[in-house]
């Protein structure tokens, strides 16, 4: 599908250098504060395993600057937002408009 000029794309996800332990620790603390860790321990353990074994090795592939460059190459040179306010500051959030 092709976006019209001015159309926006938003990209979120881990960035190069993401500290998965900080992300998972924040999630665990939140679950503990709400007394939800014990009833969901099995699920949380699975989330930890998936993230550490499958996803974490890929966290070192794409820096925020590289993602901005790729967006620009694809015609999204007008970056509207470039932040790290999600996942405890460990992920990128980019919004860009098509030229």
Helices and strands as residue ranges (DSSP letters): E 8-14, H 20-33, H 41-50, I 51-55, G 56-58, H 64-73, E 78-83, G 87-89, E 91-97
